[in-house]
């Protein structure tokens, strides 16, 4: 089964003329909408090993990326709390006094 069959709204084991009555399709066998469409997609997905492997790798990469973003956010919590405390104690001038050493370090660079 190729990728083209996976995204079609028909099941590969049925032909297209199944259950037609005068040009109208029987509603009981309609595979084009609702929950049946998604169940049919997951049945096809289960049989397609390449796509399952691709989705598994993508899910693992997404989880690793989410963990990295959360770690970066957690890493910046102490400086943010320090800045908020300096704003609370000294106002904007307290923030400038707190940020000045960091800004001077960034401005000087590696000292070359």
N, CA and C atoms as an extended XYZ file, in Angstrom:
336
Properties=species:S:1:pos:R:3:atomname:S:1:resname:S:1:resid:I:1 pbc="F F F"
N         0.852       -1.162        0.000 N   UNK     1
C         0.000        0.000        0.000 CA  UNK     1
C         0.899        1.226        0.000 C   UNK     1
N         0.680        2.132       -0.956 N   UNK     2
C         1.488        3.330       -1.061 CA  UNK     2
C         0.884        4.490       -0.299 C   UNK     2
N         1.568        5.622       -0.365 N   UNK     3
C         1.101        6.806        0.336 CA  UNK     3
C        -0.177        7.368       -0.291 C   UNK     3
N        -0.382        7.163       -1.606 N   UNK     4
C        -1.572        7.699       -2.257 CA  UNK     4
C        -2.846        7.038       -1.740 C   UNK     4
N        -2.784        5.763       -1.415 N   UNK     5
C        -3.961        5.053       -0.899 CA  UNK     5
C        -4.246        5.471        0.534 C   UNK     5
N        -3.214        5.846        1.277 N   UNK     6
C        -3.379        6.180        2.682 CA  UNK     6
C        -4.269        7.400        2.867 C   UNK     6
N        -4.156        8.395        1.988 N   UNK     7
C        -4.887        9.632        2.180 CA  UNK     7
C        -6.171        9.715        1.359 C   UNK     7
N        -6.519        8.677        0.625 N   UNK     8
C        -7.795        8.658       -0.073 CA  UNK     8
C        -8.899        8.329        0.916 C   UNK     8
N       -10.118        8.715        0.579 N   UNK     9
C       -11.247        8.503        1.482 CA  UNK     9
C       -11.982        7.203        1.199 C   UNK     9
N       -11.313        6.261        0.562 N   UNK    10
C       -11.933        4.965        0.302 CA  UNK    10
C       -11.070        3.883        0.917 C   UNK    10
N       -11.684        2.767        1.172 N   UNK    11
C       -10.917        1.638        1.665 CA  UNK    11
C       -10.398        0.863        0.464 C   UNK    11
N        -9.150        0.388        0.520 N   UNK    12
C        -8.586       -0.281       -0.648 CA  UNK    12
C        -9.229       -1.625       -0.963 C   UNK    12
N        -9.933       -2.233       -0.022 N   UNK    13
C       -10.518       -3.534       -0.300 CA  UNK    13
C       -11.919       -3.430       -0.911 C   UNK    13
N       -12.432       -2.231       -1.096 N   UNK    14
C       -13.734       -2.025       -1.732 CA  UNK    14
C       -13.545       -1.282       -3.040 C   UNK    14
N       -14.381       -1.578       -4.017 N   UNK    15
C       -14.332       -0.794       -5.240 CA  UNK    15
C       -15.230        0.423       -5.077 C   UNK    15
N       -15.102        1.400       -5.973 N   UNK    16
C       -15.802        2.671       -5.836 CA  UNK    16
C       -17.293        2.566       -6.122 C   UNK    16
N       -17.740        1.550       -6.823 N   UNK    17
C       -19.144        1.444       -7.188 CA  UNK    17
C       -19.954        0.648       -6.168 C   UNK    17
N       -19.377        0.296       -5.063 N   UNK    18
C       -20.042       -0.512       -4.056 CA  UNK    18
C       -21.148        0.303       -3.379 C   UNK    18
N       -22.363       -0.256       -3.317 N   UNK    19
C       -23.515        0.324       -2.644 CA  UNK    19
C       -23.990        1.641       -3.248 C   UNK    19
N       -23.971        1.772       -4.553 N   UNK    20
C       -24.554        2.924       -5.214 CA  UNK    20
C       -25.953        2.571       -5.664 C   UNK    20
N       -26.869        3.483       -5.458 N   UNK    21
C       -28.260        3.303       -5.897 CA  UNK    21
C       -28.663        4.535       -6.684 C   UNK    21
N       -28.682        4.427       -7.975 N   UNK    22
C       -29.100        5.541       -8.822 CA  UNK    22
C       -28.217        6.766       -8.655 C   UNK    22
N       -26.927        6.584       -8.494 N   UNK    23
C       -26.019        7.712       -8.332 CA  UNK    23
C       -25.881        8.167       -6.895 C   UNK    23
N       -26.705        7.658       -5.989 N   UNK    24
C       -26.618        8.045       -4.579 CA  UNK    24
C       -25.934        6.938       -3.788 C   UNK    24
N       -25.044        7.281       -2.954 N   UNK    25
C       -24.330        6.302       -2.143 CA  UNK    25
C       -25.142        6.011       -0.882 C   UNK    25
N       -25.173        4.773       -0.482 N   UNK    26
C       -25.883        4.381        0.730 CA  UNK    26
C       -25.184        5.016        1.934 C   UNK    26
N       -25.942        5.690        2.807 N   UNK    27
C       -25.371        6.412        3.941 CA  UNK    27
C       -24.703        5.473        4.935 C   UNK    27
N       -25.148        4.229        4.994 N   UNK    28
C       -24.563        3.284        5.933 CA  UNK    28
C       -23.110        2.964        5.588 C   UNK    28
N       -22.785        3.002        4.303 N   UNK    29
C       -21.433        2.660        3.847 CA  UNK    29
C       -20.627        3.886        3.456 C   UNK    29
N       -20.999        5.048        3.961 N   UNK    30
C       -20.282        6.276        3.617 CA  UNK    30
C       -19.025        6.390        4.467 C   UNK    30
N       -17.855        6.381        3.815 N   UNK    31
C       -16.574        6.427        4.506 CA  UNK    31
C       -15.918        7.797        4.354 C   UNK    31
N       -16.685        8.835        4.084 N   UNK    32
C       -16.090       10.135        3.779 CA  UNK    32
C       -16.123       11.116        4.931 C   UNK    32
N       -16.701       10.811        6.058 N   UNK    33
C       -16.745       11.808        7.111 CA  UNK    33
C       -16.912       11.190        8.482 C   UNK    33
N       -16.823       12.054        9.455 N   UNK    34
C       -17.050       11.642       10.827 CA  UNK    34
C       -15.942       10.779       11.388 C   UNK    34
N       -16.287       10.017       12.382 N   UNK    35
C       -15.334        9.166       13.084 CA  UNK    35
C       -14.816        8.033       12.199 C   UNK    35
N       -15.639        7.566       11.285 N   UNK    36
C       -15.239        6.472       10.392 CA  UNK    36
C       -14.021        6.860        9.552 C   UNK    36
N       -13.960        8.116        9.149 N   UNK    37
C       -12.825        8.588        8.348 CA  UNK    37
C       -11.523        8.452        9.138 C   UNK    37
N       -11.533        8.850       10.404 N   UNK    38
C       -10.321        8.772       11.209 CA  UNK    38
C        -9.973        7.324       11.563 C   UNK    38
N       -10.964        6.515       11.835 N   UNK    39
C       -10.696        5.106       12.120 CA  UNK    39
C       -10.094        4.417       10.908 C   UNK    39
N       -10.601        4.753        9.734 N   UNK    40
C       -10.066        4.186        8.501 CA  UNK    40
C        -8.622        4.641        8.291 C   UNK    40
N        -8.331        5.915        8.599 N   UNK    41
C        -6.969        6.427        8.478 CA  UNK    41
C        -6.019        5.668        9.399 C   UNK    41
N        -6.437        5.433       10.660 N   UNK    42
C        -5.573        4.738       11.604 CA  UNK    42
C        -5.399        3.262       11.239 C   UNK    42
N        -6.415        2.660       10.613 N   UNK    43
C        -6.252        1.276       10.135 CA  UNK    43
C        -5.201        1.220        9.032 C   UNK    43
N        -5.253        2.189        8.119 N   UNK    44
C        -4.258        2.239        7.050 CA  UNK    44
C        -2.877        2.553        7.617 C   UNK    44
N        -2.834        3.434        8.608 N   UNK    45
C        -1.571        3.824        9.212 CA  UNK    45
C        -0.900        2.640        9.894 C   UNK    45
N        -1.680        1.785       10.497 N   UNK    46
C        -1.138        0.620       11.187 CA  UNK    46
C        -0.412       -0.313       10.210 C   UNK    46
N        -0.869       -0.364        8.965 N   UNK    47
C        -0.265       -1.251        7.976 CA  UNK    47
C         0.903       -0.613        7.236 C   UNK    47
N         1.117        0.685        7.390 N   UNK    48
C         2.176        1.377        6.670 CA  UNK    48
C         3.354        1.599        7.628 C   UNK    48
N         4.346        0.730        7.548 N   UNK    49
C         5.461        0.747        8.496 CA  UNK    49
C         6.353        1.978        8.325 C   UNK    49
N         6.549        2.449        7.087 N   UNK    50
C         7.400        3.613        6.865 CA  UNK    50
C         6.801        4.855        7.516 C   UNK    50
N         5.503        5.044        7.327 N   UNK    51
C         4.854        6.208        7.898 CA  UNK    51
C         4.795        6.124        9.419 C   UNK    51
N         4.588        4.940        9.960 N   UNK    52
C         4.595        4.773       11.414 CA  UNK    52
C         5.973        5.108       11.990 C   UNK    52
N         7.024        4.673       11.315 N   UNK    53
C         8.374        4.975       11.774 CA  UNK    53
C         8.634        6.478       11.694 C   UNK    53
N         8.194        7.123       10.624 N   UNK    54
C         8.377        8.566       10.480 CA  UNK    54
C         7.645        9.321       11.578 C   UNK    54
N         6.410        8.929       11.859 N   UNK    55
C         5.650        9.589       12.914 CA  UNK    55
C         6.265        9.340       14.282 C   UNK    55
N         6.818        8.163       14.499 N   UNK    56
C         7.476        7.868       15.772 CA  UNK    56
C         8.708        8.743       15.964 C   UNK    56
N         9.514        8.870       14.932 N   UNK    57
C        10.708        9.714       15.012 CA  UNK    57
C        10.309       11.171       15.225 C   UNK    57
N         9.274       11.625       14.525 N   UNK    58
C         8.811       13.005       14.688 CA  UNK    58
C         8.300       13.244       16.108 C   UNK    58
N         7.621       12.280       16.684 N   UNK    59
C         7.125       12.418       18.054 CA  UNK    59
C         8.277       12.479       19.043 C   UNK    59
N         9.297       11.666       18.837 N   UNK    60
C        10.464       11.684       19.729 CA  UNK    60
C        11.189       13.019       19.630 C   UNK    60
N        11.363       13.533       18.414 N   UNK    61
C        12.017       14.830       18.229 CA  UNK    61
C        11.191       15.934       18.892 C   UNK    61
N         9.881       15.872       18.772 N   UNK    62
C         9.006       16.868       19.387 CA  UNK    62
C         9.119       16.833       20.912 C   UNK    62
N         9.192       15.653       21.489 N   UNK    63
C         9.337       15.531       22.946 CA  UNK    63
C        10.689       16.086       23.392 C   UNK    63
N        11.756       15.779       22.661 N   UNK    64
C        13.085       16.297       23.006 CA  UNK    64
C        13.103       17.817       22.902 C   UNK    64
N        12.469       18.365       21.867 N   UNK    65
C        12.403       19.816       21.700 CA  UNK    65
C        11.620       20.460       22.848 C   UNK    65
N        10.510       19.846       23.242 N   UNK    66
C         9.717       20.378       24.353 CA  UNK    66
C        10.510       20.351       25.653 C   UNK    66
N        11.259       19.289       25.887 N   UNK    67
C        12.093       19.201       27.094 CA  UNK    67
C        13.169       20.282       27.075 C   UNK    67
N        13.763       20.529       25.911 N   UNK    68
C        14.792       21.566       25.805 CA  UNK    68
C        14.209       22.951       26.068 C   UNK    68
N        13.027       23.230       25.543 N   UNK    69
C        12.380       24.527       25.773 CA  UNK    69
C        12.058       24.703       27.253 C   UNK    69
N        11.536       23.675       27.882 N   UNK    70
C        11.226       23.747       29.308 CA  UNK    70
C        12.505       23.949       30.126 C   UNK    70
N        13.593       23.288       29.742 N   UNK    71
C        14.860       23.447       30.457 CA  UNK    71
C        15.388       24.883       30.327 C   UNK    71
N        15.261       25.472       29.148 N   UNK    72
C        15.705       26.854       28.958 CA  UNK    72
C        14.856       27.808       29.795 C   UNK    72
N        13.552       27.571       29.830 N   UNK    73
C        12.679       28.415       30.648 CA  UNK    73
C        13.053       28.291       32.123 C   UNK    73
N        13.283       27.088       32.587 N   UNK    74
C        13.670       26.874       33.988 CA  UNK    74
C        15.029       27.517       34.272 C   UNK    74
N        15.918       27.484       33.295 N   UNK    75
C        17.238       28.066       33.483 CA  UNK    75
C        17.158       29.586       33.660 C   UNK    75
N        16.196       30.238       33.019 N   UNK    76
C        16.086       31.691       33.113 CA  UNK    76
C        15.187       32.170       34.247 C   UNK    76
N        14.638       31.278       35.039 N   UNK    77
C        13.791       31.705       36.153 CA  UNK    77
C        14.594       32.477       37.217 C   UNK    77
N        15.772       32.017       37.664 N   UNK    78
C        16.504       32.793       38.690 CA  UNK    78
C        16.868       34.218       38.258 C   UNK    78
N        17.385       34.464       37.039 N   UNK    79
C        17.656       35.865       36.673 CA  UNK    79
C        16.378       36.714       36.593 C   UNK    79
N        15.305       36.116       36.128 N   UNK    80
C        14.053       36.866       36.035 CA  UNK    80
C        13.558       37.232       37.430 C   UNK    80
N        13.638       36.305       38.371 N   UNK    81
C        13.229       36.597       39.747 CA  UNK    81
C        14.128       37.678       40.341 C   UNK    81
N        15.422       37.612       40.061 N   UNK    82
C        16.358       38.624       40.559 CA  UNK    82
C        16.022       39.998       39.989 C   UNK    82
N        15.695       40.053       38.706 N   UNK    83
C        15.329       41.324       38.087 CA  UNK    83
C        14.029       41.867       38.663 C   UNK    83
N        13.075       40.983       38.892 N   UNK    84
C        11.805       41.433       39.460 CA  UNK    84
C        11.992       41.950       40.879 C   UNK    84
N        12.840       41.313       41.666 N   UNK    85
C        13.133       41.799       43.020 CA  UNK    85
C        13.821       43.157       42.981 C   UNK    85
N        14.743       43.339       42.040 N   UNK    86
C        15.433       44.630       41.943 CA  UNK    86
C        14.470       45.732       41.504 C   UNK    86
N        13.505       45.400       40.654 N   UNK    87
C        12.493       46.392       40.266 CA  UNK    87
C        11.616       46.726       41.463 C   UNK    87
N        11.264       45.723       42.240 N   UNK    88
C        10.401       45.942       43.400 CA  UNK    88
C        11.119       46.791       44.460 C   UNK    88
N        12.406       46.546       44.665 N   UNK    89
C        13.146       47.269       45.703 CA  UNK    89
C        13.553       48.663       45.227 C   UNK    89
N        14.158       48.743       44.067 N   UNK    90
C        14.729       50.021       43.649 CA  UNK    90
C        14.078       50.648       42.441 C   UNK    90
N        13.001       50.084       41.933 N   UNK    91
C        12.371       50.630       40.739 CA  UNK    91
C        13.209       50.335       39.509 C   UNK    91
N        13.083       51.188       38.512 N   UNK    92
C        13.811       50.991       37.252 CA  UNK    92
C        15.315       51.160       37.477 C   UNK    92
N        15.701       52.068       38.352 N   UNK    93
C        17.137       52.243       38.608 CA  UNK    93
C        17.746       50.979       39.222 C   UNK    93
N        16.965       50.259       40.035 N   UNK    94
C        17.445       48.986       40.574 CA  UNK    94
C        17.651       47.953       39.479 C   UNK    94
N        16.783       47.957       38.488 N   UNK    95
C        16.935       47.045       37.347 CA  UNK    95
C        18.182       47.387       36.548 C   UNK    95
N        18.425       48.677       36.363 N   UNK    96
C        19.615       49.103       35.619 CA  UNK    96
C        20.875       48.692       36.372 C   UNK    96
N        20.874       48.865       37.704 N   UNK    97
C        22.045       48.461       38.498 CA  UNK    97
C        22.273       46.950       38.429 C   UNK    97
N        21.189       46.191       38.368 N   UNK    98
C        21.316       44.736       38.291 CA  UNK    98
C        21.782       44.288       36.911 C   UNK    98
N        21.284       44.929       35.880 N   UNK    99
C        21.584       44.503       34.513 CA  UNK    99
C        22.902       45.062       34.003 C   UNK    99
N        23.419       46.119       34.634 N   UNK   100
C        24.626       46.773       34.134 CA  UNK   100
C        25.836       45.832       34.044 C   UNK   100
N        26.139       45.012       35.060 N   UNK   101
C        27.293       44.107       34.910 CA  UNK   101
C        27.122       43.111       33.759 C   UNK   101
N        25.915       42.639       33.553 N   UNK   102
C        25.679       41.705       32.446 CA  UNK   102
C        25.865       42.411       31.103 C   UNK   102
N        25.335       43.626       31.013 N   UNK   103
C        25.460       44.364       29.757 CA  UNK   103
C        26.909       44.724       29.462 C   UNK   103
N        27.683       45.086       30.501 N   UNK   104
C        29.106       45.385       30.300 CA  UNK   104
C        29.866       44.139       29.861 C   UNK   104
N        29.498       42.985       30.425 N   UNK   105
C        30.140       41.740       30.026 CA  UNK   105
C        29.819       41.406       28.560 C   UNK   105
N        28.577       41.620       28.162 N   UNK   106
C        28.207       41.388       26.756 CA  UNK   106
C        28.909       42.389       25.835 C   UNK   106
N        29.022       43.643       26.272 N   UNK   107
C        29.608       44.670       25.436 CA  UNK   107
C        31.105       44.429       25.233 C   UNK   107
N        31.788       43.977       26.301 N   UNK   108
C        33.234       43.767       26.196 CA  UNK   108
C        33.570       42.538       25.364 C   UNK   108
N        32.694       41.574       25.328 N   UNK   109
C        32.934       40.383       24.529 CA  UNK   109
C        34.015       39.521       25.146 C   UNK   109
N        34.880       38.964       24.291 N   UNK   110
C        35.924       38.077       24.784 CA  UNK   110
C        37.187       38.849       25.188 C   UNK   110
N        37.211       40.138       24.967 N   UNK   111
C        38.358       40.948       25.386 CA  UNK   111
C        39.482       40.974       24.363 C   UNK   111
N        39.238       40.599       23.132 N   UNK   112
C        40.284       40.592       22.102 CA  UNK   112
C        40.468       41.978       21.530 C   UNK   112
